[in-house]
């Protein structure tokens, strides 16, 4: 049965807190999954959240903190002492612990780290903080199970038992040499059916996928997706095993990237949520709205240039919204396909080949639509030249919009700029302007106005 928050549940929790009745609160959250606890905390007042965080055991609340929104977590950490934060951090894997510490000021970081009793854990956190947060090193965890290729199976099993105590979930067993260089992976089945005196070097699997500590997260996620990996080891430039990245971390990254791309496509310049302040939402929306305003002004100036064309053939005016809409729609379709392909690493070949393919596709679509439009205008106006001018303009506009929608995200990606920006108001506005300009130029040429 799925977990569900009810008004009665929230009311009971609130009443327990008001009465300082801690036992029912502890009993309620003791058996509850940390993700469900985080969901409940999202519905409570901030003071009640702090009360519960300080009340429940750190083993539970440490995981809860990682489930909460970053903004809420930051506010909670501000209310906790250095010792209280240290208690939470000690219960976390190194990657999550580094995330928590990284959100603090330098002064608070030092204070918290000084309160952590496990010196090895401190060293791991300090190491992880040195890596770029958008790299494999910034995402990896130090906790893993590794064995030496020179051990026999018996010693290997003993060491694995000791190491597994510090690892929340064992996905793979990695094999290293005396210099800690990654050599391969160990199959649990092979370990179980092999003699205890057999050397690990005789049974391990040398083929193992890995990433470099400096690889960006797109490379990591693409490799894990391609090979259906639950975890992937991370090595340095010398091949030394440093840590591992698990699929749950990659899923979080993919979700964050998808949210960011969706907001860029919608015309939002920064990460915002529905509950953010009016000022924050305005800052995120206004730049693209201003771009749309400039696009409208540009369209006005273009139409003003062709004022005489309008006066002599007023029907052109009524088809302007259609031309602009088709340009925007085709551009967004083309850019969305390319952006999706870039995100999935499916875009292969040269830019020229992509542009040629898109031009042929746009031409085919444009001709089909233009035939219909030609017939419609001819029946309504009875003028072949007018119908020809509008329909030819439509084909040209669709081809240009398709080329722009394809070229812009590819160009941005080559320049290291998020191509998702090309699926929103940017591409729509630019195609509207080019579409209107092309429309009137072709119409003027065919009609001889």
N, C-alpha and C positions, 0 to 999 in steps of 0.2 A: 504494500500500500504506500503510495507516494505521500511525502510530507506536505502538510498544509498548515499555514498560519491562520489562526482564527482570532476574531476579536476577543473571544473569551480567554484564549491563551495569553494574549498580550495584556488583557486586563488583570489576570491573575498574577503575572510577573510583576506588573506595576504595583499592585497591592502588596506583594511580598516585599518589594524594595522599600515602599513607604513605611512598612511596619518593621523594617530591618529583620525580616524573617528569612534567614539565610538557608536554612536546611532544605526547604522545598525547592529553592532555586538551584542549589547544588545537586539535589536529587534529579531535578528535571533535566539539567544539562549534562549530567554525568554520562548517560548512555546515548545521548544525541550526537549525530554526526556533526563534525565541525562546520561543514558547509551549511547545515540547517541552523546551527547556532548563529552563524554570520548573517543568515537571512533574517533571523529574528531581530538581531541587533540593528539591522537596517531600518526596522520599524519603530525602534524605541528612541526616546530622547537621548541627547548626548550624555547627560548626567547619569542616566540609567545604564547606558553602555559602559561608562567608566566604572560604575559600581560593580557590574557583572564581571568585567575584565579583571578587576582587582580581587574578586571573590573566588572565581573558578581557578582550578589548578592550571599552572603554566603549560603543562603538557597539552591541554586542550586549547587554551587561549592563544598559544603561539601559532597553532594551525589556523585558528579563527582569524587572527590578524592578517594572515596571508590571503584570506578569502575576501576581506573587506576592500572597498574602493580605496585607492591610494590617498585621496583627500581626507577620508574619514580616518584612515590609519594614521596619517600624519597628525591629525588633531588629537588622537588618542595618545600617541607617543609623547606629545607635548605635555600631557597630563600625568605621565608616569615618570617616576624617578629613574636615575641611571641604574640603580640596583634592580628595579622592577623590569626595566627593559632587558637587562642582562639575563634575568631569569627566563624571560621569554625566548631570547636569542639562543640560550644554551639548549633549548629543546628542539631547535630547528636544524635541518640540514644546512650545510655550509652555504649553498646557493641562496636559500631563503634568508638565512641569517645575514648574508652580505647585502641582500636587498633592503632589509630592515635598517641595518647600520648605515647604508648608503643614503638613506632618506634623512639622516640626522645632520646637524651642523658639525663642523670639525671638532669643536669644543665638546659637544655631547658625545661624539664618536669616541673620543679619548676617555671620557668619563665612563661610558658604558663598557668599553673594552677592558678597562682596568678592573671592572667588577666581575668579569667572566673568569671562572676558576680554571677551566680547561685551556691550558696554554696552546695545545695543538689546534684546538678549535679557533683560537684567536689568530694563529698563524695562517690558517686556511682562509679565514675571512679577510685578513689583510692582503693575502695574495689575490683573492678574487676581486677585491676593490681596485686593484691596479689595472685591470683589463677594461677596455671599452665596453660599456653596457650593451652595445649593439653587436658585440662579437661573441664567438663561441665561448671564449674565456669568461665573459661577463655573465653567461647563462649557465655554465657548467657547475656541477656539484663535485666536491672532492671525494665524497663517500662512494666507494666501489669495492668490489672483490677482485683481487689480482693475485696470481700465483707465479712463482718462478719456474722457468722451463727446466731447471736442473733438479727440482724437487721430485720425489717419487709420489705416487698417488696417496699413500698414507699420510705423509707430511702435508700434502696439499689439502686434504680433507680437514686436518687439524687446524691449519691456518685459516681455511675458509670459515670454519665455525667461529673463530675469534673475530675475524673481520666482519662477518655477517651481523654480529651484535650491534655494530655501529651503522648498519645500512638498513634503511626503512624497507626497501624493496629490491631484491636481487634479480636483475634482468639478465645479466651476462657475467661470465667469469673470464677475466682477461689474463693473458699470459705475457710475461715480460722477461727480459734477460737480466743479467747481473747489473746492467747499467740503467735499468728501469725502462728500456725501450720496448714499445709494444711489438709483440711477435705474432699474436693471434688470439684466438678464443678457445675456450674449453667447453666441450659438450658434456652436460650432466650425465647423459646416457653412457657415453664412453667412459666417464669417470666411475660409474657404478659397475660396469661389466669388466673393468680392467684390473689386473692383479695389483695389489697394494704396493708391490715393489717396482712396478713399472715407472720409468721416468716420464714426466709430463711432456718432455720434448718429443716423445714417441707417439703421443696420442692427441696433442692439441691440433686445432684447425688453423693453418697459417693465413687463410683468407679471412680478413676482417675489414669492414668498412669503418673509416674514421674521418674526423675533421681536424683541421689545424686550429689552434687556439685563437688565431687572428682572423679566421673565416667569418664573414658576415652571417647574420641569422637567416637571410634568404637562402644562402648556400646550404646551411645546416638543415633547414626545413625541407628544402627540395630533395636533398639526399635521403633524409629519413622517410619522406613521402614516397620517393621512387622505389626504395628497397624495403618498404613496410617494416621499418625498424622501431622497436620499442625503446631502445636506448642506443647511443652511439658514443664511442670513446673519443676523447679529445687529447691531441698530442701537440708538442711544441715543434719547432723547426728541426730538431734533432730526432724526432720520433719518440721522445720520452712521454710516457703516459701521465697525463696531468689530472684527468677527471672524466666525467661522463655527462651527457645530456639525455634526459628522459623525455618520452613522448608527451607527458602532461605539461612540461614546460613549453614545448614546441606548440602545443595546441593553444596555450595562452598567448603566445607570440602571434600565431596566425589570427586569432580572434582580435587582438589589439590592432594588427595591421589591417584587417578587414574593416574594423570600425573606423580607422583613420581614413582609409581609402573611400569608404562610403561617405564620410563627412566631406572629404575633398570633392568628391563627385557631386555632392549636394551644394557645394559652394560655401563651405565652412573652413576658415583658415587655421583653426586650432581645435584641439579636442575639447568638446563641451558636452554637457548632459542637460536633460530637460529641467533638472532642479537647480542649475546654476543661476547666478544672479542675472538681472536684466543687463547690467553693464558688461558682464562676461559674454553673454549671448550676442549683444550688439557688436562687440569687438570682433567676434568670430564671423558674423554675418555681413557686416557693413562693407568690408573691402570688395567682396564679390558683387554686392548690390551696386556699389559705386562703379565697378567695371561694367555692369549691365546698363547703368545710366549713361556711361561714356559710349557704349555701343549704340544706345538709342539716339544719342546726339549725333554719332557718326552716320547712322542710317538717315537721320533727318537731313544732314548736310548733303548726302548723296542724292536723296530724293529732290532736294532743292536745286541741285545741279541739272536735273532732268525735268524741271518744271514745265518747259515748253512741250516736252514729250507727253506729259500728262494732259496738257490742255488740248492737244490735237488727237489724243487717243486715250480718253479717260478710263477705258476698260482695264488698261494696264494697272491702274491704281488698285483696283479691286482684287487683283491676283497677287499683289505684293505680299500680304500675310502668308499666302500659300507657299510662295517661293522661299520666303524666310524660314517658315516652319520646316519645309522639306530639307533645306540646307542644314538647319540645326539638328534635325532628327537623324539624317544620314551621317553627319559628323560624329554625333554621340554614339551611334551604333558601331561605326568603324573603330573609334577610339576605345570603346568598351571592350571589343573583341581583342584588340591589341594589348590593352592593359591586362586583361585576364590572362592572355597568353604569356606576357612577360612575367606575371606573378607566378605562373605555373612552370616557367622555363620551357614553354612549348614553342616560342617564336624562334624559328631557325632561318638561316639563309640571310642574304643581303637585304638592305633597305630597298634597293632598286627592284628586286623581285617582288617584294611585298607591295610596293607602289603600283607596279604593273598589274599584279593580280587584282588589287583593289580598284584600279581604273577600269579593268574589263568588267568586274562585278558591278561597279557603279553604272557603267555604260549600259549594261544589260537591264538593270533595274530601271534606269532612267528612261530607256527607250520604251519599255513596257508601260510605264506610267505616262509617258509623253503621248503615246498613241491614244490612250483613254482621254487625256486632257485635251488633245487636239480635237477629237470628236466633240467633246463637250463645248468647247469655246466656239467651234464652227457652227454647231446647232444653235447656240445662244446668240451669237453675234452675226453669223452669216458671212464672216470675212476670213478668207483663207490665210491671208498674210498675217492677220492678228493672231489667229490660232497657231500658225507656224512659228511666229516670234515667241509666243509664250511657251509652247511645247519644246522648241529647241533650247530656249533659256533654261527650262527645267532640266533637260539632259545635262547641259553644261554645268549648271549649279550642283547637281547631284555628283557628277564626276569630281569637281573641285572639292566639294565638301568631304567626299570619301578619301581623297588624297590628303587633305589637311588632317582629317581624323586619324589617318594611318601614320602620317609623317610626324606629327607633333609628339605623340607619346614615345615613338621610337627615338626621336631626337632628344627628348627630355631624359629618357633612360640612359642614352649614351653620355649625357652630361652629368649623370649622377643625381638627377632631380626626380622625385617621385612622379611617375607617369600618370598616376591616378588623377592628378590635377587637370589632365586633358579630357576628362570625361564629364566635366561639369560646365558651369557658366562660361568658362574660358573658351572652350571649343564652340559652344552654342553661339556666344556673342560674336566671335570672329567669323564664323560661318554665315551668320545673319548679314553681317556687313558685306562680306565678299559676295554672298548670294544676291543681295540687292544690287550691288554694283554690276555684277555680270549680267543680271536680268535686264537692266535698263540699257546697258551697252549693246547687248545682242538685239534687244527689241528695237532700239533706235537704228541699228544697222540694217535690219531686215525691213523695217517699215519706212526707212529713208526719211525719218523726221529730222 
